[in-house]
Amino acid sequence: MIARSTIDRLTIAALMLTATLPFAAITPAQAATATSCAVEAQQLRTEISTAQPQHAAKVLRTVKTAEMICAEGNRHEATKKFAAAREQLATTVQLADRR
């Protein structure tokens, strides 16, 4: 027969393992978010090089803001900022092409 203290220890160990599993799953997701933010920011910086300097500065500020938001863990808001930066960049490139 199994002693009562052994059952208690096994129960505690199982509860601790169950409590830590969700945190183990969060880590790769956060790493993927940071990587995707860095890739998106790098793509925008490459595209910024074709814009006029005064417009590029505005887009670059938006990209930096999106990176800070992403670093804080708010991927949804960072995606909105990256989209706004792409929109600003597309507008300035179209205006430059017309001249």
SVG drawing of the C-alpha trace seen along z (x, -y; Angstrom):
<svg xmlns="http://www.w3.org/2000/svg" viewBox="-4 -68 22 70">
<polyline fill="none" stroke="black" stroke-width="0.4" points="0.0,0.0 1.2,-3.5 1.8,-5.8 -0.4,-8.9 2.7,-11.2 3.8,-9.8 0.3,-10.5 0.5,-14.1 3.9,-14.7 2.8,-13.3 -0.3,-15.5 1.7,-18.6 4.2,-17.8 1.4,-17.3 -0.2,-20.6 3.1,-22.4 3.7,-20.9 0.2,-21.8 0.6,-25.4 3.9,-25.9 2.8,-24.4 1.0,-27.6 4.1,-29.7 6.3,-27.3 4.0,-27.8 4.1,-31.6 7.9,-31.9 8.1,-30.7 5.1,-32.9 6.8,-36.0 10.0,-35.2 8.1,-34.8 6.4,-38.2 9.7,-39.9 11.2,-38.4 8.3,-39.3 8.4,-42.9 12.1,-43.1 11.5,-41.7 8.7,-44.1 10.6,-47.1 13.6,-46.2 11.4,-45.9 10.0,-49.3 13.4,-50.8 14.5,-49.5 11.5,-51.0 12.0,-54.3 15.3,-54.8 13.3,-55.7 11.2,-58.4 12.1,-62.0 14.0,-62.9 11.2,-64.9 8.6,-62.2 11.0,-59.4 11.6,-61.0 7.8,-60.9 7.6,-57.2 10.7,-56.3 9.1,-57.8 6.0,-55.7 8.2,-52.6 10.2,-53.3 6.9,-53.7 5.6,-50.4 8.8,-48.7 8.5,-50.0 4.9,-48.9 5.9,-45.5 8.7,-45.2 6.1,-45.8 4.2,-42.8 1.2,-44.4 1.5,-42.9 -2.0,-44.0 -1.3,-47.7 2.2,-47.3 0.6,-45.8 -1.7,-48.9 1.3,-51.2 3.3,-49.2 0.2,-49.5 0.0,-53.2 3.7,-53.5 3.2,-51.6 0.3,-53.8 2.3,-57.0 5.2,-55.6 2.9,-54.6 1.4,-58.1 4.8,-59.9 6.2,-57.6 3.1,-58.3 3.5,-62.0 7.2,-61.8 6.5,-59.8 4.0,-62.5 6.6,-65.3"/>
</svg>
